[in-house]
């Protein structure tokens, strides 16, 4: 691993790049289309971790909702977190699809939930 990128077999990347890249945004798609691929499982795991981080951020924001003086500030914060998670997923998918670079999520990407 170098600079957040992970090395995979070139044949696996070439064969499953398109389906696996969708896993960063919708984690279950690579499990359905290329479940036997190591790359597909990795990207599905990263997408699941990204989704769980988004849900955790929503729960944390929800628990501090009383701090927001107006409802629109809470809605703005939730929307901002959602857009950031979506942008990160799309960025990682583009890195894989266009450049063939498999990247890990910062901080939580080292954990494995899908084997």
C-alpha positions as a LaTeX table, in Angstrom:
\begin{tabular}{lrrr}
\hline
Residue & $x$ (\AA) & $y$ (\AA) & $z$ (\AA) \\
\hline
Unk1 & 0.00 & 0.00 & 0.00 \\
Unk2 & 1.39 & 3.36 & $-1.02$ \\
Unk3 & $-0.35$ & 6.70 & $-0.41$ \\
Unk4 & $-3.68$ & 5.02 & 0.32 \\
Unk5 & $-3.64$ & 2.85 & $-2.79$ \\
Unk6 & $-3.85$ & $-0.93$ & $-2.61$ \\
Unk7 & $-2.23$ & $-3.36$ & $-5.05$ \\
Unk8 & $-4.39$ & $-5.98$ & $-6.77$ \\
Unk9 & $-3.82$ & $-8.48$ & $-9.53$ \\
Unk10 & $-3.86$ & $-6.68$ & $-12.89$ \\
Unk11 & $-6.18$ & $-9.28$ & $-14.43$ \\
Unk12 & $-8.67$ & $-8.87$ & $-11.56$ \\
Unk13 & $-8.63$ & $-5.09$ & $-11.97$ \\
Unk14 & $-9.07$ & $-5.31$ & $-15.74$ \\
Unk15 & $-11.93$ & $-7.80$ & $-15.54$ \\
Unk16 & $-13.90$ & $-6.30$ & $-12.64$ \\
Unk17 & $-13.03$ & $-2.61$ & $-12.70$ \\
Unk18 & $-16.45$ & $-1.37$ & $-13.81$ \\
Unk19 & $-18.56$ & $-3.42$ & $-11.41$ \\
Unk20 & $-16.20$ & $-2.93$ & $-8.48$ \\
Unk21 & $-16.07$ & 0.85 & $-8.91$ \\
Unk22 & $-19.80$ & 1.03 & $-8.26$ \\
Unk23 & $-19.18$ & $-0.57$ & $-4.87$ \\
Unk24 & $-17.82$ & 2.65 & $-3.46$ \\
Unk25 & $-21.26$ & 4.23 & $-3.88$ \\
Unk26 & $-23.60$ & 1.21 & $-3.58$ \\
Unk27 & $-21.73$ & $-1.46$ & $-1.65$ \\
Unk28 & $-23.92$ & $-4.45$ & $-2.58$ \\
Unk29 & $-23.49$ & $-4.19$ & $-6.38$ \\
Unk30 & $-20.01$ & $-5.80$ & $-6.58$ \\
Unk31 & $-21.18$ & $-8.58$ & $-4.29$ \\
Unk32 & $-23.93$ & $-9.40$ & $-6.78$ \\
Unk33 & $-21.95$ & $-9.01$ & $-9.98$ \\
Unk34 & $-18.39$ & $-10.09$ & $-9.07$ \\
Unk35 & $-18.60$ & $-11.69$ & $-5.64$ \\
Unk36 & $-15.65$ & $-14.03$ & $-6.22$ \\
Unk37 & $-13.32$ & $-11.17$ & $-7.10$ \\
Unk38 & $-10.96$ & $-9.92$ & $-4.40$ \\
Unk39 & $-11.26$ & $-6.42$ & $-5.87$ \\
Unk40 & $-15.05$ & $-6.57$ & $-5.82$ \\
Unk41 & $-15.12$ & $-7.61$ & $-2.17$ \\
Unk42 & $-12.62$ & $-4.89$ & $-1.26$ \\
Unk43 & $-14.65$ & $-2.16$ & $-2.97$ \\
Unk44 & $-17.87$ & $-3.47$ & $-1.42$ \\
Unk45 & $-16.19$ & $-3.34$ & 1.99 \\
Unk46 & $-15.04$ & 0.24 & 1.40 \\
Unk47 & $-18.55$ & 1.25 & 0.31 \\
Unk48 & $-20.05$ & $-0.38$ & 3.39 \\
Unk49 & $-17.58$ & 1.43 & 5.64 \\
Unk50 & $-18.41$ & 4.72 & 3.93 \\
Unk51 & $-22.14$ & 4.10 & 4.42 \\
Unk52 & $-21.63$ & 3.24 & 8.09 \\
Unk53 & $-19.57$ & 6.39 & 8.63 \\
Unk54 & $-22.33$ & 8.44 & 7.03 \\
Unk55 & $-24.94$ & 6.83 & 9.26 \\
Unk56 & $-22.77$ & 7.39 & 12.35 \\
Unk57 & $-22.37$ & 11.06 & 11.42 \\
Unk58 & $-26.14$ & 11.38 & 11.07 \\
Unk59 & $-26.70$ & 9.80 & 14.48 \\
Unk60 & $-24.15$ & 12.14 & 16.06 \\
Unk61 & $-25.73$ & 15.16 & 14.40 \\
Unk62 & $-29.16$ & 13.97 & 15.48 \\
Unk63 & $-28.05$ & 13.67 & 19.09 \\
Unk64 & $-26.82$ & 17.28 & 19.04 \\
Unk65 & $-29.85$ & 18.60 & 17.18 \\
Unk66 & $-30.85$ & 20.68 & 20.18 \\
Unk67 & $-27.66$ & 22.74 & 19.72 \\
Unk68 & $-28.82$ & 23.99 & 16.35 \\
Unk69 & $-30.91$ & 27.07 & 16.91 \\
Unk70 & $-32.85$ & 26.71 & 13.73 \\
Unk71 & $-33.92$ & 23.57 & 11.92 \\
Unk72 & $-32.36$ & 24.64 & 8.65 \\
Unk73 & $-28.88$ & 24.57 & 10.22 \\
Unk74 & $-29.38$ & 20.92 & 11.14 \\
Unk75 & $-30.71$ & 20.16 & 7.67 \\
Unk76 & $-27.75$ & 21.98 & 6.14 \\
Unk77 & $-25.26$ & 19.99 & 8.25 \\
Unk78 & $-26.91$ & 16.67 & 7.35 \\
Unk79 & $-26.97$ & 17.59 & 3.67 \\
Unk80 & $-23.33$ & 18.65 & 3.79 \\
Unk81 & $-22.27$ & 15.35 & 5.38 \\
Unk82 & $-24.29$ & 13.40 & 2.80 \\
Unk83 & $-22.78$ & 15.30 & $-0.10$ \\
Unk84 & $-19.28$ & 14.82 & 1.30 \\
Unk85 & $-19.81$ & 11.06 & 1.59 \\
Unk86 & $-21.22$ & 10.89 & $-1.93$ \\
Unk87 & $-18.37$ & 12.99 & $-3.34$ \\
Unk88 & $-15.78$ & 10.77 & $-1.64$ \\
Unk89 & $-17.44$ & 7.64 & $-3.03$ \\
Unk90 & $-17.58$ & 9.08 & $-6.54$ \\
Unk91 & $-13.95$ & 10.23 & $-6.31$ \\
Unk92 & $-12.80$ & 6.76 & $-5.32$ \\
Unk93 & $-14.91$ & 5.15 & $-8.06$ \\
Unk94 & $-13.42$ & 7.49 & $-10.69$ \\
Unk95 & $-9.90$ & 6.71 & $-9.45$ \\
Unk96 & $-10.54$ & 3.01 & $-9.98$ \\
Unk97 & $-12.43$ & 3.25 & $-13.23$ \\
Unk98 & $-10.33$ & 5.83 & $-15.03$ \\
Unk99 & $-6.84$ & 5.29 & $-13.62$ \\
Unk100 & $-7.00$ & 1.75 & $-12.24$ \\
Unk101 & $-6.01$ & 2.95 & $-8.74$ \\
Unk102 & $-7.70$ & 1.20 & $-5.86$ \\
Unk103 & $-7.84$ & 3.57 & $-2.90$ \\
Unk104 & $-8.73$ & 3.05 & 0.72 \\
Unk105 & $-10.93$ & 5.29 & 2.80 \\
Unk106 & $-8.91$ & 7.52 & 5.08 \\
Unk107 & $-8.80$ & 6.40 & 8.75 \\
Unk108 & $-11.42$ & 3.60 & 8.53 \\
Unk109 & $-10.41$ & 1.89 & 5.29 \\
Unk110 & $-8.14$ & $-0.58$ & 7.06 \\
Unk111 & $-11.07$ & $-2.35$ & 8.73 \\
Unk112 & $-12.61$ & $-5.36$ & 7.02 \\
Unk113 & $-16.31$ & $-6.15$ & 7.39 \\
Unk114 & $-16.78$ & $-8.14$ & 4.17 \\
Unk115 & $-14.31$ & $-10.97$ & 3.62 \\
\hline
\end{tabular}
